[in-house]
């Protein structure tokens, strides 16, 4: 009989302890949630005051306080955004990659990918510098357009890609001009040909065609030079680069003697492939 009584008392104690633990756990969870919200608000206020580094620190703290909360991935993203605003691109990138791995089902992945692209985009320098960030930004913007085509991020990505193409074209032009100075004609030709096939909608295409007129004329490929001159004239008759190309063949010609016709700028190679058949 004593054994039975002890057994039932033990069960009551265990049950009581379990219920107590649940209550404590619940209270602790509520406290964590409140603390997380307060910390998040503190971080947001710091961000509004432009104290972005402190804001990043507090957002990360909020994430750690209650990692099971729906606010945890938001905190991670806001921390990354704070780093981005302060130009701490390396820290932002590390945190964004961690966010993508830690919260694979979070609905804000488009924003994270866009912010990654912007971190690379902001580190792009002129045509003489490393092209690594340029390529990384392009790849990420392409990814956003493919995966999130109907978002505002995709719209902005398309605009940024146009600017990136201008920079990439300028790099090719820079290298092509460098090879001209060194009288390395074949590498120079390849660079300028690449511009007119891959970047025919950029502002550099006119000069690229002119350089091909110039180089081919110089090395004695007159027929090839004439093809590029025709291409330039057909598309950019009023261009300063066409004037220069025309003077290669007609050194005494004055463009003041004729009326220049402005033609609509369209894809060069798509319209005039027959010139190169």
N, C-alpha and C positions, 0 to 999 in steps of 0.2 A: 504493500500500500504506500509506504514512504517513497519507494522508488517511483511509483506512478506520479505522486504529487511533485516530486523533484523534477520529473520529466516535463510535466505540464508547466511548472514554474519556469523551467529553462526555456521552453518554447515561447512563453509570454515575454520573457526577458529579451530573447533573440528578436522576436517580432517587434518589440518596443524599440530596441536599438536600431533595427532596420528602418522603422518609421521615422525615428529621430534623425538618422543619417540622411534620409530623403528630405526631411524638413531643412536640415542644415545645408544640404547640397542645393536645395531650391533657393534658400536665402542667399547662399554664396553666389549662385548664378544671377540672382536679381541684383546683388551688390556689384558683381562684375559688369553686368549690363549697364547699370547706372554710371559706374566709373568710366566705362568705355565711352558712353555718350558724352559725359563731361569732358573727357580727354579729347574726343573728336571735335567738340565745339571749341575747345581751347585752341586746338590746331587750326581750325577754320578761321578763328579770329586773328590768329597770328599771320595767317596767309593774307587776310584782308589788309593787315597793317604792313604787308610786304616784308615781314620777318620770315622769309621762306625757309631758311635752314632750320629754324626752331619749329616751324610748322611741320616740316618733313619728319623731324624727330618725334613730335607728338602724334602724328598720324600713324607712324610705325608702332608707337607705344599703345595706341588705341587698338590696333590690329592684334597685338600680343595679349592684351587684356581679355579679349573675348573672341578667340579665333573661330569659334563655331557660329558666330553671329553673321548675319547678312551684311553687316557693316564692315567686317574684316577685309573682304576684297576691295571695298570702296576706299577703305583707309590706305590699303597698299597702293592703289592707283593714285590717290591724292598725294601720298608721299612722293611718288615718282614725278607727279606734276610739279610739286614744290621744288624738287631737285632740278627739273627742267627749267623752271623760271629763273633759278639761280645760276644757270649755265653749268651745273654739275651733271654733264651728260653721261659720264661713265657711271656715276651712282644711279642715275635714273634708269639707264639701260639694264644694269644688274638687277635692280628692283623690279623692273617690268618683266624681265625673263623669269624671275622667281614667281611673280604673280601668275603668269601664264601656266607655270608648272603646278603651283599650289592650288589654284582655283580653275581647273580645266572646264568646269561647267558654268562659270560666271558669265552673265549675258553681256558684259562690257568689254569683250575681247577686241572688238573693232577699235575702240578708243585706245586700248593698250598698243595695238599694232601701229596705229596712226602716230602715237607718241614716240614709239621706237623709230619710226621713219623720220619724224621731225628731229629727233636727237642726232641722227646721222646727217640730215639736211642742214642743220645749223652749223655743223663742223666742216661743211664744204668750203674750200678755199678757191683761189683763182686757178686758171688753167695750167700754171706752172707747178702746182703742188700735187700731193698724193691724191690719186683718184679713188682710193678705197671707200671713203664716206659717200662719194658720189654714186658709186655702183651699189653700195648697200642701201642707200636711200631709194634709188630707182627700183631695186628688187622689192623692197618693202611696199612702196607705193603701188607697184604692179600687183602685188599680192592683195592689197586692200581693194583695188578695183575688181579683181577677180572674185574674191571671197565676199565682199560687202558692196556689191555694185549699186545698190539703191539707197546708199547712205550719204549724208553730208560729207563724211570722210572720203568717200570715193570721188565726189565732186571736187574737193580740194586737192586730192591726190592727182587728178588729171591736170589741174592747173600747175601743180608743183612739177609734174613730169615734163611739161612744156619748158619750164625754166631749166630743168636738169638737162634736157636735150640741147638747149642753147649752150650750156656750160660744156657739155661733152663735145659739141661741135667746135667750140672755141679751143678746146684742148687739141683736137685733131688739126685745126688750123695752125695753132702754135707750133706743133711738131712739124707740120708740113713746111712752114716758113723757115724753121730751124734747118731742115734738110736742104732747102734751097740755098741758104747761106753756105752750107757745107758742100754744095754742088753734088748732093746725093739725089739724083733725079728720080730714080725708081721708087725709093721709099717716100719721096715727096708726092709723086703721082698717086701712089696708093692711098696716102692720107687724104688727099683732095677728092679722089674718087669715092672714098668711104663717106665723106661729108655729103656729096650730092646723091648718093644712094640711100643713106641712112638718116640724114638730117636735111632733107630737101625742103622742109618747111621752116627752117631757121633763117636768121638774117645772114648767115655765113655762106649760104649756097652760091650767091652771086660771085663773091670773091674766089670761092673754090673753083668755079668754072673758069674764071679769068686766069687763075694760076695754072690750070691745065692747058689753056690756050698758050700762055707764056712759056711754060716748060717744054711742051711739045714743039713749039716753034723754034725754041733755042737749040733743041737736040736734033732738029732736022726732020721731025715727023709732021710735015706741013699739012698733010691730009687730015691727020688726027686733030691737029691744032684748029683747022678750019671747021671740023665737026663741032668742037666745043664752042667756037666763036658763033656758029649758027644757032646752037642751043641757047647761048647767052642772049643773042640778039632777038630770038623768037620770044623769049620769056621776059627779058629785062631790057628792052630797047632803050628805055630812058635812064638806065642805070649808069652811074659813074664808072662801074667796072666794065660795062660794055664799051664805053668810050675808050677806055684804056686798051681793051682787046682789039677794037677796030683800028686803033693807031699802030698796033703791031704790024698789021697788014697794009695800012695806009698812013704812013708816018706824017704826011703833009696835010692830012684831012682835018678840017675844022667842023666840029659839031654844031657850031653856030649857024652853019649854012643850011641845016635841014631841020624840019619840024619833028620833034621826038614824040613818039606815041607811047603812052603808058599802057601796058597790058596787065591784065589781072594775074596775080601771082597764084600759081597752082603747082601741084606736084610735078617736078621737072621730069623725072625719069618715067613716071607712069604715062605721061602724055607723049614723050618723045623718045621712046626706046628705039624706034625705027632708025634714028640717027646713028645708033651704035650697032646696027645689024651687020 
